[in-house]
């Protein structure tokens, strides 16, 4: 570990470096190598990360999502993590932890999200939050950000990935609003009901201090 103007600079588990800022640090002091990760969205949440969590909780689309964000706001601790791998991939988000529930790194939503192509409930979700990563940068396990929802076979224009499990299976949604797990080995889909039901299950697992997995 190194420090730069009081900020920690850590080696990433899968190669690269992470700059970690905590309350009281200054965004303007971020080293040049990671400064591109300070987007307008990151700056907006930096003004008051706890309030940002409460805003998400107040408008959450499902009960477990509301509880997870509210508990993080009420009893959690946070740091801003700026990741950059040797391969060039990058991620910036607020890493939250709280006693007795599973923490995650949370990315803010785009300032002007384009969600007209999404099912209604998922569109409402992505207006509130970006990615939610509970296994760490470079590891599989999390809900994708809006720009990372990709179409998959056999119906790439109707079936999209919006999350991953540690074993590589995918949380998917259909344009008509269903959600479920997609098994990469056999191509089967296990329905979880609506996409809102799938999101509620994910946050329920986090509240139970478990890693969401199929």
N, C-alpha and C positions, 0 to 999 in steps of 0.2 A: 504493500500500500504506500502511495505517495500522497502528499498534500499540495494544494495550490491555493493560496490566499485562504487557507482554512478549510477548503473543500477536499474531500477524499477522492483520490483517483485510484481505482481498483482494476485488477486484471479480470476480464470476463472469463467465465468457466470454459467457453468454447472458442476463445481467442478474441482479442480486442481489449478495449478499455471502457470503463464506465466512470463518469464524473457524478458524484453524489452530493447534492445540496440539501441542507437541513434548514429548519426555521432560523432566520437571522442571517443566512448567507445572501449574497447579492448576485443576481443574474448577470450583471455586467462584468463580474469577475470570472465567468466561465472561460476556460482556456479556448484559444482560437480553434483548436482541433474539433471542439464539440459545440461551437457557438451556433452552427447552422441548425442545431436541434431546438434552439429557442425560438419556436414559432409564435405567432400571434395567439394561438390557442393555449400554448403553455404559459405565456405571459398572462393571459386572462385569468387562468386558475391560480397562478402564483400570487395574485393580489390577495387571495384569501382561500386557500385550499379547503379548509374546514367548511366554509360557507358553500363552496362548490359542491361538496358532498351532500350538504343539506338540500341544495337546490335539486340535485338528482333524486334524492330520497322523496322530496315533496311531490315530484311528478313521475315517480317510478311507475312502470306499466304493470307490475305484478307485486304481490305482497312480500315475497322473499327478497326481491330486489330492494324494495323500500327498507326492509329491516337491515339488510347488509350495509347499505350506504349510510343509514342513520346511526348504526352502531359504530361504524368507522368514524363518523363525524363526532359522535358523543364521547367515545372512549378510545379512539385509535390514535396512532402516531404515524407520521408520514415523512418521506424524503422524496425529493425530485431526482430521478435517475436518468442520465443521458448516456445511452449505449451506442457504441460504434465498434463493429467487428472488423477484423482484418480483411474480410471479403467485401466490406463496404456497406453491409446492411446496417440500418440504424433504427433506433426506437427511443422515444422520450415519454416518460409517464411518471405519475405520482404513485409511489409504492406505499401501501397502507398495511398496517398490522394492528391487531386488536386481540386482547386475551380471549381465548376459548373459541375463536372462529378463524377460518383460513383467510389469510391476507392475499392481496393481489396488487399488481401494478396496473394502474388505470390511466388510460389516455383520454384527454378531453375530446369532445366531438368537433368536427369541422365547424368553423364559424358560419358557413353557408352550406349545410349538407344537402346533397341532391338525393332525395329518397323517394321520388315519385314512382319509381319502378318496384318498390318494396311492398310487401303486405303491410297493411295499416299498422299493426302492432309493432312490427319491426322498424317501420319508419319512425314511429314515436320513440322507440328505444334509441335509435341512432341520432336522434335530435338531442339526446341527453348525454350520451357517453360514447367514447371511441372504443378502443380495445380494452379487454380485461384479461390480464395474463397472470395466472396463478402458479406457474412453474418456472418463471424466470426467462430472461432474454436468451433466445437461441434454443430453448427447449419447447417441446410440444405440450400444450395444455393451456387453453384459454379461449375466449370469445374474440373473434376477429374484429378489427376496425372496419368501418364502412368500405374503405377502398380495397380491402382484402377479401371481400365476399366474391368468390369466383364460381362460375358455372362448372358443373361436372357431368361426365357421361353417366347415364345414357341420354340425358336431356339437358344439355348445357345452357339452354335458354330458359329453362323452367325450374331447374334444381340447382341450388347454390349452397356452398359451404359458408358457415358463419362461426365455426368453432372446431377445436381439435382436442382429442384426448391424448394422454401420454403414450398410448400404444398406437397412435397414428390413425385411429378411426375419426370420423368427421361428424360434427353436428351440422345438419343440413336443414334448409327450408325450401318449400315449394312456393312458387309464385302465388298459389291460391291460399297460402297461409298455414299449411301444415308444417310441423317440425319433427325431427327424429334423428336417430343415429344411422350413419351409413358405414357399413362394414367393407373396408377396402379389399379384404380377402375374397369374399364371396359376392360382393355387389348387392347384398341385401340391405333393406332399410327397416329399422325397428321404430315404429311410430311412437311419438310421445304426446300426440294430440296436436294442438295448435303450436305455432312458434312461441306464443306467450307461455304455454305450458312448459315448453322446453327451457325457456329462459328462467321460469320460476323454479324448475327442478335444479338448474345449475346453481342458482343463488341459495337454494335450500341446502345443497351439498356444502357450499362454502360456509354457511351458517353452522352446519354440523361439524365443521373443521375437517372436512373430507375433500379429497381431490376429485372433482367431477370426472367420472370415467364410465364408459359404457359397460 
